[in-house]
Amino acid sequence: GAGVSQSPSNKVTEKGKDVELRCDPISGHTALYWYRQSLGQGLEFLIYFQGNSAPDKSGLPSDRFSAERTGGSVSTLTIQRTQQEDSAVYLCASSVTVTTDTQYFGPGTRLTVL
Amino acid sequence: KQEVTQIPAALSVPEGENLVLNCSFTDSAIYNLQWFRQDPGKGLTSLLLIQSSQREQTSGRLNASLDKSSGRSTLYIAASQPGDSATYLCAVNPPSGYALNFGKGTSLLVTP
């Protein structure tokens, strides 16, 4: 079946602009996660959703970052007033439920802030 | 805070060799541990998931072990092939069960 998809695959933006990154999880997966992979920093957790609710937003690096999920499906990660340090690959994952299940990752969105 | 370390950072082996990748973590209170593979410019592919109550998992030429008390996991790859070349990531799932803590990976190159 279809895996996790993300769009766009690449995004180049100017410093100060807002960007929206989209994630389509695997159908039927109730849990959705956002991670960021920066050069030399490894993968860091940003936020997760159980259904449309985000119980833990503590991983978001600043208040310029926000995320929402609608209909228990598609999620959007929004970065306002982008900075150069926001440049990274943003990865989305989904799982059947939170806790014991394998997380399946999408191909990521590579964000470059000039 | 959970720290996950992977050794070695890079590894180059000739085709056909058996090899072991190491992962260590500082807090033994984990829910499960996952091994992933990442090809250049691509997302992560899940290889194996070991629940905290399990000692090992096997899939084809891959075998992952978990020693929770000592904070260690190993990924054993048998009869390596050039197609195994990729970065291998270890990730620990804390008791909360959702925010994976990743190591920085081992970059593997298998030469023909």
Interface residues (C-beta under 8 A of the other chain):
Chain A: V4 A31 Y33 Y35 G42 L43 E44 F45 Y48 D56 G59 L91 A93 V98 T99 T100 T102 Q103 Y104 F105 G106 P107 G108
Chain B: Y31 N32 Q34 F36 K42 G43 L44 T45 S46 L49 Q51 L89 A91 N93 S96 G97 Y98 A99 L100 N101 F102 G103 K104 G105
